[in-house]
């Protein structure tokens, strides 16, 4: 069992194996001895330690991981061991000689404040693309006075591009490997400019450099003000993202997991969902997939809000990001297949019509009323809702009051009734079969027609827009009396050619050709005429007389005679 040591390297705490710690300590001591007489020794060593801490941080997956000899060797390989640093050979006496190589990850995008006129954006872009900063600045001038978007783009880059503060940042900005040699060169290069002589040097600068220094100070102050306001706005946006992400995640977890648990333990109410979708996937699995598909993006919204609000939030591990991406893609694909299956189930529509004769002839009087279900507590009204109920034997049924009642006249000697059942399915045959499974009843006794105000079908047929049309055909000369409870079922537009108008319930109506005459209504409601012939129309009712031709419209009512012409 190896001992572990806790160390603080450049302000970052690490758990390190004792052997690795001793090796790292000898390495750092050797570097310190090599810089005994160097100018800027403390700054060089500080930057080297910061770079080593950065490399360790890249290799440590979590706070509890211990840095081993392997990680120390990798860091030494990257930082290098130049001979002119006189690193003690005894450090590696027990190891074979290794050819160390320095690596570079390429240039990184930073703002270069050391060569800035305004914010260092142009100098940073010049380092990144390997060209002179003059060409970048000329491009800004063209954008400022040409397309007009240069100012906005410059401010955006100013906000998004970090400043090259440390020696490691400045080396990465120029594409140089961040190793011992380059850190020393960079520190010595900057250390030569003594801070105490800056003011005097500025006074002796040529006019162009003085303008550069003055403009830099002005624009740095202006930039700080702009950045302050943008930071305030960013913090506010971060708070909003945290609230949105957290609220959505909590709502998803509560609602979807509740549905999933209800399905697993067969809680009441889950039968409704079973009767909606046709997939073989269980509801708990669908709930889990929806949670992943919707919840993972909002989880990242929440993390983004945290990063905006709190600067030192550690990013998610690369492995976790890849795993979440894989789960999200799998969930999206599963939901897409599930949705395609459900949409296909509604792609075709079919109907089945049952015709039954009624022993009603001319001069006969037919009374019509709707009948409810004694086992159902709902009122006797037409609606478009579907529900799942159980019959006396415990069988699950889909229950609906979506029954449309239509009255029409016929020249046949006896009346009849058509019951049209409609449903949808994945194919015409499937839809027709499902429509045929609809159960509907009516009865005629003593010239009283009792129509069910509902229909049922087995829950295995699923919710597929099932509906019913009951059309009662009455011979001309017969009399019909509609009970008041038929009102909501036959409340139709002229599209259905229903001869029974709303308000004529509980009146005796004689059936004529495509119309009725009220036998017990007040005189102003007794007669009604509505004739249409191509472009012509004649309508007479309690409101008055209306005649329409191609170019003339005549209306006679209580206000007088009104004639309109095109």
C-alpha positions, -999 to 999 in steps of 0.1 A, spaced: 0 0 0 15 34 -11 12 65 10 -4 96 -5 5 133 1 -16 164 -3 2 192 -21 -7 228 -30 7 235 -65 0 271 -78 -31 273 -56 -45 240 -66 -47 210 -43 -37 175 -55 -36 141 -39 -2 126 -51 14 92 -45 45 94 -22 69 81 -49 54 105 -75 57 133 -49 94 126 -43 101 125 -80 82 158 -86 100 174 -57 135 164 -70 125 177 -104 113 211 -91 144 214 -68 167 208 -98 148 234 -118 152 259 -90 189 253 -87 193 259 -124 178 293 -121 198 304 -90 214 334 -108 187 340 -134 169 373 -137 132 369 -128 139 336 -111 107 337 -89 85 346 -118 99 318 -140 95 291 -112 60 304 -105 50 301 -141 65 266 -144 46 254 -113 14 269 -127 20 250 -160 26 218 -141 -6 223 -121 -25 229 -153 -11 196 -168 -20 177 -137 -55 192 -137 -60 180 -173 -51 144 -163 -71 142 -130 -106 130 -136 -120 140 -102 -110 155 -69 -103 121 -53 -80 108 -80 -43 103 -69 -15 116 -91 8 87 -98 44 84 -112 28 80 -147 13 115 -146 46 129 -133 65 113 -161 40 127 -187 44 162 -173 82 160 -173 81 148 -209 60 179 -219 80 204 -198 114 190 -209 148 187 -193 173 210 -212 209 203 -204 216 239 -197 194 237 -166 218 212 -150 190 189 -137 206 164 -114 212 131 -132 207 113 -100 170 119 -102 168 94 -130 196 71 -121 172 42 -117 156 47 -150 167 43 -186 175 74 -206 145 88 -222 143 111 -252 120 139 -241 100 158 -266 80 190 -263 45 191 -277 24 220 -289 -13 220 -292 -13 248 -317 -22 285 -313 -50 295 -290 -71 326 -293 -63 353 -267 -64 391 -266 -29 405 -266 -29 435 -242 8 441 -245 4 451 -282 -31 466 -280 -44 499 -293 -79 493 -279 -86 458 -264 -59 436 -280 -84 418 -303 -65 426 -335 -31 416 -320 -46 384 -307 -61 375 -341 -28 383 -358 -10 358 -335 -37 332 -341 -36 335 -380 2 341 -381 0 375 -399 9 411 -392 -16 429 -369 -17 458 -394 -38 437 -419 -63 428 -392 -67 465 -382 -72 474 -419 -99 448 -421 -116 464 -391 -116 498 -408 -132 483 -439 -159 466 -417 -165 498 -397 -171 520 -427 -183 494 -452 -207 467 -439 -213 485 -407 -211 453 -385 -175 458 -375 -182 476 -342 -206 449 -330 -183 421 -341 -153 438 -324 -173 442 -291 -184 406 -293 -148 393 -298 -137 416 -270 -161 399 -246 -156 364 -257 -118 363 -262 -99 359 -229 -69 381 -221 -34 365 -222 -25 372 -186 0 344 -177 31 334 -194 15 301 -204 -14 320 -221 11 342 -240 31 312 -252 -1 294 -262 -13 325 -281 19 324 -302 18 287 -307 49 279 -288 51 249 -265 46 257 -229 78 242 -215 107 253 -193 128 268 -221 100 290 -236 87 300 -201 122 313 -192 125 332 -224 91 348 -221 96 358 -185 130 373 -192 117 391 -222 90 408 -201 112 412 -170 136 435 -190 109 462 -191 113 476 -155 80 490 -142 96 520 -126 109 533 -159 77 530 -178 65 566 -172 98 581 -183 100 559 -213 65 569 -224 75 606 -223 104 599 -247 84 578 -271 77 591 -306 44 608 -311 29 576 -327 37 555 -297 23 582 -273 -9 581 -293 -9 544 -289 -4 545 -252 -30 572 -247 -56 555 -269 -49 522 -251 -57 538 -217 -89 555 -229 -102 524 -246 -93 501 -217 -113 523 -194 -142 524 -218 -139 486 -223 -140 480 -186 -173 500 -183 -188 481 -213 -176 447 -199 -191 456 -165 -225 461 -180 -222 430 -201 -212 410 -170 -243 422 -151 -265 412 -181 -247 379 -183 -253 372 -146 -290 380 -150 -291 356 -180 -273 330 -159 -300 332 -132 -328 329 -158 -311 298 -173 -307 282 -139 -344 288 -130 -356 275 -164 -334 245 -164 -341 235 -127 -378 241 -130 -381 221 -162 -361 192 -148 -381 190 -116 -414 191 -135 -402 164 -159 -389 142 -131 -421 145 -111 -446 141 -139 -429 115 -161 -416 93 -133 -450 95 -116 -466 82 -148 -439 55 -150 -443 43 -114 -481 43 -119 -477 20 -149 -453 -3 -131 -476 -7 -101 -508 -4 -122 -523 25 -103 -558 37 -113 -559 62 -142 -531 47 -162 -557 28 -183 -563 60 -202 -527 62 -215 -528 25 -224 -559 31 -246 -542 60 -265 -509 46 -279 -503 14 -298 -466 9 -292 -454 -23 -275 -432 -1 -253 -444 1 -217 -455 35 -204 -427 36 -178 -401 31 -205 -417 58 -227 -417 82 -197 -380 75 -191 -371 81 -228 -390 114 -228 -372 124 -196 -338 118 -212 -348 134 -245 -361 166 -230 -343 166 -197 -307 163 -209 -308 196 -230 -323 214 -200 -297 199 -178 -271 216 -199 -291 248 -198 -288 246 -160 -251 239 -162 -246 268 -186 -264 291 -162 -241 279 -133 -210 286 -154 -222 321 -163 -231 329 -127 -201 311 -110 -168 315 -127 -150 285 -111 -176 258 -119 -156 227 -131 -167 215 -165 -183 180 -168 -160 152 -175 -155 143 -211 -167 108 -205 -199 120 -189 -206 144 -218 -201 115 -243 -224 92 -223 -251 119 -220 -249 126 -257 -252 89 -265 -282 85 -242 -299 117 -257 -294 104 -293 -307 70 -284 -338 86 -267 -344 109 -297 -342 80 -321 -365 59 -299 -391 87 -296 -389 93 -334 -397 57 -341 -425 58 -314 -440 90 -329 -439 76 -364 -458 45 -352 -484 66 -335 -489 89 -365 -493 59 -388 -522 47 -366 -542 78 -376 -532 78 -413 -564 62 -427 -601 67 -421 -630 43 -428 -666 40 -419 -692 12 -416 -730 19 -421 -758 -2 -406 -793 3 -420 -824 -7 -400 -860 -3 -411 -885 16 -389 -921 7 -389 -932 43 -393 -954 54 -423 -972 85 -434 -995 100 -408 -977 80 -380 -963 99 -351 -928 91 -340 -914 103 -306 -876 104 -303 -855 107 -272 -820 100 -261 -811 74 -235 -781 75 -211 -761 48 -195 -774 39 -160 -738 29 -149 -724 63 -160 -729 94 -139 -722 119 -167 -751 141 -180 -769 133 -213 -751 157 -236 -730 153 -267 -692 158 -263 -660 148 -280 -643 132 -250 -633 96 -248 -630 77 -215 -621 43 -203 -648 24 -182 -655 -11 -170 -687 -30 -176 -703 -54 -152 -680 -82 -161 -649 -60 -155 -640 -57 -192 -624 -24 -201 -643 -3 -226 -638 30 -244 -669 52 -237 -678 82 -258 -708 106 -262 -697 118 -296 -731 108 -313 -745 131 -339 -783 129 -346 -797 139 -380 -833 140 -392 -841 138 -429 -871 131 -451 -876 103 -475 -901 95 -502 -901 58 -492 -933 45 -477 -916 36 -444 -888 51 -424 -854 37 -416 -824 46 -396 -787 46 -407 -759 43 -381 -726 53 -396 -695 44 -375 -662 61 -382 -627 53 -370 -590 57 -380 -562 31 -384 -529 24 -400 -546 11 -431 -581 12 -446 -588 -23 -436 -576 -17 -401 -597 14 -398 -628 -3 -412 -623 -32 -388 -620 -8 -359 -651 11 -370 -671 -22 -371 -661 -29 -335 -681 1 -323 -712 -9 -302 -743 12 -304 -779 4 -295 -814 18 -301 -849 5 -298 -884 13 -312 -914 5 -290 -949 19 -293 -937 45 -319 -911 57 -295 -875 56 -308 -850 54 -279 -815 62 -291 -784 57 -269 -766 90 -263 -732 71 -262 -713 43 -278 -687 19 -266 -658 -2 -280 -633 -26 -265 -603 -8 -250 -580 -29 -272 -593 -9 -302 -575 22 -288 -586 58 -292 -587 64 -329 -611 93 -335 -642 70 -332 -674 89 -338 -710 80 -347 -737 95 -370 -773 84 -365 -796 96 -393 -833 90 -389 -852 90 -423 -889 98 -420 -915 93 -447 -932 125 -460 -965 131 -441 -953 115 -409 -951 135 -377 -920 136 -354 -918 148 -318 -882 152 -305 -876 152 -268 -857 182 -253 -827 160 -245 -820 156 -283 -810 193 -286 -772 189 -281 -771 158 -303 -787 173 -335 -773 208 -332 -760 208 -367 -751 232 -395 -768 232 -429 -740 209 -441 -758 180 -427 -792 189 -442 -810 183 -409 -847 192 -412 -851 196 -375 -840 231 -365 -828 240 -330 -857 252 -310 -883 229 -326 -877 202 -299 -909 192 -280 -931 203 -309 -951 181 -333 -936 185 -367 -951 172 -400 -924 160 -424 -925 174 -459 -900 174 -488 -866 182 -470 -884 203 -444 -910 202 -416 -941 222 -407 -947 229 -370 -983 219 -361 -984 234 -326 -960 264 -329 -971 300 -327 -982 314 -361 -949 332 -367 -930 299 -364 -955 276 -382 -941 278 -417 -907 279 -432 -895 279 -469 -859 276 -480 -854 271 -518 -820 271 -535 -815 268 -572 -780 275 -585 -774 312 -580 -810 319 -568 -823 316 -533 -857 321 -517 -860 320 -480 -892 326 -459 -894 322 -421 -903 341 -390 -878 368 -397 -893 377 -431 -887 370 -468 -854 370 -486 -849 366 -523 -814 365 -539 -806 365 -577 -774 369 -595 -773 407 -592 -803 416 -570 -811 409 -534 -846 417 -519 -853 415 -482 -887 421 -466 -888 421 -428 -900 442 -399 -879 471 -409 -894 474 -444 -883 465 -479 -846 466 -487 -833 461 -523 -796 458 -532 -782 456 -567 -747 450 -579 
